[in-house]
């Protein structure tokens, strides 16, 4: 959820340049909603508990120890037609995209 907190901190800037944040959680819908409320997220936080979206994006992986399917953290910038203009995917969940890089890429994707 650290990445989502970082997104919340630049939400206004991204909205000013024309973007909307939609975050996806592997949690069940009720848990995703509770997390969003508890952390004060003011963007959409939707559930992908069955990993359908994560599989479609190619970012789902199966934990070999418990066979649980989880998403690899990622950030995607889409245009108004839904085409991916920028993506950041890192299998190491501890390494997150810097907010300055994200806002710079968001601005560049508008051109």
PESUL-V255914 format. One record per residue. PHI is phi as a letter, one per 30 degrees, with the letter a starting at -180 (none if undefined). NEAR is the number of other ideal C-beta (glycine too) atoms within 8 Angstrom. Layout:
# PESUL-V255914
((PHI;NEAR) (PHI;NEAR))
This chain:
# PESUL-V255914
((none;6) (d;6) (d;10) (d;11) (d;9) (d;10) (d;11) (e;12) (d;7) (c;11) (e;11) (d;6) (d;8) (d;13) (d;9) (e;6) (c;10) (j;5) (c;8) (b;7) (c;9) (b;7) (c;11) (b;11) (c;11) (d;10) (d;9) (d;7) (e;9) (d;6) (d;10) (d;13) (d;9) (d;8) (d;13) (d;9) (d;8) (d;6) (c;10) (i;6) (d;11) (c;5) (c;11) (d;7) (b;12) (c;10) (c;11) (b;12) (d;8) (c;4) (i;12) (d;7) (d;8) (d;14) (d;9) (d;6) (d;9) (i;5) (c;9) (d;12) (b;9) (c;8) (d;9) (d;4) (d;4) (c;4) (i;7) (d;6) (c;10) (b;10) (d;12) (d;12) (e;9) (a;11) (b;10) (b;9) (c;11) (c;8) (d;7) (d;4) (c;4) (i;5) (d;6) (d;7) (c;7) (a;11) (b;8) (b;10) (b;8) (b;11) (e;6) (d;5) (d;7) (d;4) (c;5) (c;9) (d;9) (d;6) (e;9) (d;6) (d;9) (d;13) (d;12) (d;8) (d;10) (d;13) (d;9) (d;8) (d;10) (d;7) (d;4))
